[in-house]
Amino acid sequence: CLMHVLNQSYKPCEIIVVDGGSTDRTRKIATAYGAKVLVEPPHKGNYPGIGRNYGAKNSLGKILSFLDSDCYPERNWLMKVNKIFNNKNVGVYGVIVRDGNSSDLSKAYHYLIREINYDFVPSRCMSIRRSVFEKINGFDETLTAGEDNDLSYKVRNLGYKIIIDKDTLVFHDDDHLNSLKGIWRQQKWYFEAEKELRKRMPYRFKRFRTSASMKEHLLPLIKAFWIGGLSFALNCLTIKLISLRKHL
């Protein structure tokens, strides 16, 4: 990840790595690449907003770009970020990642997430104006997931645009997506977060209902069979059924 950031055609003013409790050589490696390394404040549970807010608080830039450690952006990613924010109406911008693993399940998973019509910017590759970020007090630190939904809706409520980019190449290599067990665990985590989001935003998150229409669920599955054959389509169907459990 750091190699890809350092290789950007538009150089970042600073690189900050927030270590959320690693037991390997993360800090040493990040320091060797010239990154400013911060240790996430101690807390119980998995709350991604805490680390992201801590990094933002200790940064200097007018544009904040968040990138998960298993994401690898193309060389012109930051140049596109800079260009996007020349438009003063844009509040937050993000890239929908592609498969960087090449396992059959990972390919199917990333195919499906790229078929979604997003009303929020996923935080694994997100950029936002610092001024906007500070107005909404950053990420909600009490959400185990869905902090990106929450942030995006707050930005929209301020009157800013959110931009979803499906063209820029950002590859995602997540070991959890190599097995159905890993995908099940991931979706279980999302399920717990969605229950909390229902309480906070019942007008957006409803039990037994998804934001997508039946057509939006079925067309990607039909297309999957057309472009990848029966095995690919069955993997997509299985992942789709697992992901729907969070709406129960």
C-alpha positions in Angstrom: 0.0 0.0 0.0 2.7 2.5 1.0 4.7 1.7 -2.1 1.7 2.6 -4.3 1.1 5.9 -2.3 4.8 6.9 -2.6 4.6 6.2 -6.4 1.8 8.6 -7.0 2.3 11.1 -9.8 0.8 13.8 -7.5 2.8 13.6 -4.3 1.0 13.6 -0.9 2.0 16.4 1.5 2.3 13.7 4.2 1.6 10.1 4.9 0.2 9.0 8.2 -0.2 5.3 9.3 -2.4 4.7 12.3 -1.6 1.4 13.9 -4.6 -0.2 15.5 -2.7 -2.7 17.6 -0.6 -4.8 15.2 1.8 -7.4 16.6 4.0 -7.6 13.5 6.5 -5.2 12.0 3.9 -2.7 10.8 5.3 0.4 12.6 8.9 -0.4 11.6 8.0 -0.9 8.0 5.9 2.2 7.8 8.6 4.3 9.4 11.1 3.0 6.9 8.9 4.2 4.1 8.9 7.7 5.6 5.4 7.6 7.0 4.4 9.3 10.3 3.3 6.4 12.5 0.6 6.9 15.2 -0.7 4.4 17.7 -4.4 4.3 17.9 -5.7 5.3 21.4 -6.6 2.3 23.5 -10.2 1.2 23.4 -12.3 -1.9 23.5 -13.9 -3.3 20.4 -13.5 -2.6 16.7 -14.5 0.9 15.8 -12.8 2.1 12.6 -13.8 5.7 13.1 -11.4 6.0 16.0 -8.3 5.4 14.1 -9.4 7.5 11.1 -10.3 10.4 13.3 -7.0 10.2 15.1 -5.1 10.3 11.9 -7.1 13.2 10.6 -6.6 15.1 13.9 -2.8 14.8 13.5 -2.7 15.7 9.9 -2.1 19.0 8.1 -3.8 18.8 4.7 -6.9 20.6 3.4 -7.9 17.3 1.7 -7.9 14.1 3.8 -7.5 10.8 1.9 -8.2 7.6 3.8 -6.9 4.3 2.4 -7.1 0.9 3.9 -3.8 -1.0 4.2 -5.0 -3.7 1.8 -5.8 -1.3 -1.0 -3.4 -0.5 -3.8 -4.2 2.6 -5.9 -3.1 3.4 -9.4 -0.4 6.0 -10.0 -2.8 8.9 -10.8 -5.2 8.3 -7.9 -4.1 11.4 -5.9 -4.0 13.5 -9.0 -7.7 12.6 -9.6 -8.4 13.4 -6.0 -6.9 16.9 -6.4 -8.8 17.5 -9.6 -12.1 16.4 -8.2 -11.8 18.8 -5.3 -11.3 21.8 -7.6 -15.1 21.7 -7.7 -16.1 23.5 -4.5 -19.4 21.7 -4.4 -17.8 18.3 -3.8 -17.6 17.3 -0.2 -16.5 13.7 -0.3 -15.1 11.4 -3.1 -14.4 7.7 -3.2 -13.3 4.9 -5.4 -15.1 1.5 -5.6 -12.3 -1.0 -5.4 -11.5 -3.9 -7.7 -10.4 -7.4 -7.0 -6.7 -7.6 -6.1 -6.7 -11.2 -4.9 -7.7 -13.3 -7.9 -9.4 -16.1 -5.9 -12.8 -17.1 -7.4 -14.8 -15.8 -4.4 -12.9 -12.5 -4.2 -13.5 -11.9 -7.9 -17.2 -12.6 -7.4 -17.4 -10.4 -4.3 -15.7 -7.4 -6.0 -17.8 -7.9 -9.2 -21.0 -7.6 -7.0 -19.9 -4.5 -5.1 -19.1 -2.7 -8.3 -22.6 -3.4 -9.5 -24.2 -1.5 -6.6 -25.7 1.9 -7.0 -24.1 3.7 -4.1 -25.7 6.5 -2.0 -22.6 6.7 0.2 -18.8 6.7 -0.2 -17.1 3.5 1.2 -14.3 4.5 3.6 -11.7 2.0 2.4 -10.7 4.6 -0.3 -12.2 7.9 0.6 -11.2 11.6 0.3 -13.0 14.5 2.0 -12.4 18.2 2.6 -11.0 18.9 6.0 -13.4 21.8 6.5 -16.4 19.5 5.8 -14.9 16.7 7.9 -14.5 19.1 10.9 -18.1 20.5 10.5 -19.5 17.0 10.9 -17.0 16.0 13.7 -15.4 13.3 11.5 -16.4 9.7 11.7 -18.8 8.4 14.3 -16.6 6.5 16.7 -19.5 4.4 18.2 -20.2 2.4 15.0 -18.4 -0.9 14.3 -19.2 -0.5 10.6 -21.4 1.9 8.5 -19.4 4.9 9.7 -18.9 5.7 6.0 -22.7 5.6 5.4 -23.2 8.0 8.4 -20.5 10.4 7.3 -21.7 10.5 3.7 -25.3 11.3 4.7 -24.1 14.1 7.0 -22.0 15.6 4.1 -25.1 15.5 1.8 -27.2 17.1 4.5 -24.7 20.1 4.4 -25.5 20.5 0.7 -22.3 19.0 -0.7 -22.0 16.4 -3.5 -20.6 13.0 -2.9 -18.7 11.5 -5.9 -18.5 7.7 -6.6 -15.7 6.7 -9.0 -15.8 3.3 -10.6 -13.2 4.0 -13.2 -10.0 4.7 -11.2 -8.0 1.5 -10.5 -7.7 0.7 -6.8 -7.1 -3.0 -6.1 -8.3 -4.6 -2.9 -6.6 -7.7 -1.4 -8.6 -8.9 1.5 -7.9 -12.5 2.8 -11.4 -12.6 4.4 -12.8 -12.8 0.8 -11.1 -16.0 -0.1 -13.6 -18.3 1.7 -17.3 -18.4 2.4 -16.5 -18.5 6.1 -14.6 -15.3 5.8 -17.3 -13.6 3.8 -19.9 -14.8 6.3 -18.0 -13.3 9.2 -17.6 -10.0 7.4 -21.3 -9.9 6.7 -22.1 -10.8 10.3 -20.1 -7.8 11.3 -22.0 -5.6 8.9 -25.3 -7.1 10.2 -24.5 -6.0 13.7 -23.7 -2.5 12.5 -26.9 -2.3 10.4 -29.0 -3.0 13.5 -27.6 0.1 15.1 -28.0 2.1 11.9 -31.7 1.1 11.8 -32.2 2.7 15.2 -30.5 5.9 14.2 -31.8 6.2 10.6 -35.0 4.2 10.4 -36.0 6.1 7.3 -32.9 4.8 5.4 -32.3 1.4 7.0 -35.4 -0.9 7.2 -35.7 -4.5 8.3 -36.5 -7.0 5.4 -35.8 -4.2 2.9 -32.7 -3.2 0.9 -32.1 0.1 -0.8 -31.9 -1.8 -4.1 -34.8 -3.0 -6.2 -35.4 -6.6 -7.1 -34.2 -5.7 -10.6 -30.9 -4.3 -9.2 -30.4 -7.6 -7.4 -31.2 -9.9 -10.3 -29.5 -8.2 -13.2 -26.0 -8.5 -11.9 -26.6 -12.3 -11.3 -27.8 -12.7 -14.9 -24.8 -10.7 -16.2 -22.5 -12.8 -14.0 -23.6 -15.9 -15.9 -23.1 -14.2 -19.2 -19.6 -12.9 -18.5 -18.2 -15.7 -16.2 -20.2 -18.8 -16.7 -22.2 -21.0 -14.3 -19.5 -21.3 -11.6 -18.9 -17.5 -11.4 -22.7 -16.9 -11.3 -23.2 -19.5 -8.5 -20.4 -17.8 -6.4 -22.1 -14.5 -7.0 -25.5 -15.9 -6.0 -24.1 -17.4 -2.8 -22.4 -14.2 -1.8 -25.6 -12.2 -2.6 -27.6 -14.5 -0.3 -25.1 -14.2 2.5 -25.1 -10.4 2.2 -28.9 -10.2 2.3 -28.9 -11.7 5.8 -27.9 -8.3 7.3 -31.4 -7.0 6.3 -33.2 -9.6 8.4 
